[in-house]
Amino acid sequence: MSIDITPRNTDTDSSLLEGLFQLVVAGHTGGQEFDQLTSAVYERLQDAYAAQEGKARTLFSRTAA
């Protein structure tokens, strides 16, 4: 079994989360920048979990066969 631990866009991910955090701390949650950052973070989370689920299904299919 091979586990992919290659960092992907970690700097960008950190920057997005930091920007989102700073907007929340400052109370600026009603603007366009907040909406854009929220969408970008949510999309990356969905992609990450979808990739993990796909790997889990593949692994399960192999062990069940």
C-alpha positions as CSV (number, residue, x, y, z in Angstrom):
1,M,0.0,0.0,0.0
2,S,1.3,3.4,-0.9
3,I,0.3,6.6,0.9
4,D,0.7,9.9,-1.0
5,I,2.1,12.5,1.5
6,T,3.2,15.0,-1.1
7,P,2.3,18.5,0.0
8,R,-0.1,20.1,-2.3
9,N,-0.5,23.9,-2.4
10,T,0.1,24.1,1.4
11,D,1.3,27.7,1.1
12,T,-1.8,28.7,-0.8
13,D,-4.0,26.8,1.6
14,S,-2.4,28.4,4.6
15,S,-2.8,31.9,3.0
16,L,-6.5,31.3,2.2
17,L,-7.2,30.1,5.8
18,E,-5.2,33.0,7.3
19,G,-7.0,35.5,5.1
20,L,-10.4,34.0,6.1
21,F,-9.4,34.0,9.8
22,Q,-8.3,37.6,9.7
23,L,-11.6,38.7,8.1
24,V,-13.6,36.8,10.8
25,V,-11.5,38.3,13.6
26,A,-12.0,41.8,12.2
27,G,-15.8,41.1,11.8
28,H,-15.7,41.5,8.0
29,T,-17.9,38.6,7.1
30,G,-20.4,40.3,4.9
31,G,-18.2,41.3,2.0
32,Q,-17.2,39.9,-1.4
33,E,-13.7,39.1,-0.2
34,F,-15.0,36.9,2.6
35,D,-17.4,35.2,0.2
36,Q,-14.6,34.4,-2.3
37,L,-12.3,33.1,0.4
38,T,-15.1,31.0,1.9
39,S,-15.8,29.5,-1.5
40,A,-12.2,28.7,-2.2
41,V,-11.6,27.1,1.2
42,Y,-14.8,25.0,0.9
43,E,-13.9,23.9,-2.7
44,R,-10.5,22.7,-1.5
45,L,-12.0,20.9,1.4
46,Q,-14.4,19.1,-0.9
47,D,-11.6,18.2,-3.3
48,A,-9.5,16.9,-0.4
49,Y,-12.3,14.7,1.0
50,A,-13.4,13.5,-2.4
51,A,-9.8,12.4,-3.1
52,Q,-9.6,10.6,0.3
53,E,-13.0,8.9,-0.2
54,G,-11.9,7.7,-3.6
55,K,-8.7,6.2,-2.1
56,A,-10.6,4.6,0.7
57,R,-13.1,3.0,-1.8
58,T,-10.2,1.7,-3.9
59,L,-8.5,0.2,-0.9
60,F,-11.7,-1.4,0.3
61,S,-12.5,-2.8,-3.1
62,R,-9.1,-4.4,-3.3
63,T,-9.3,-6.0,0.2
64,A,-12.9,-7.1,-0.3
65,A,-12.1,-8.9,-3.6
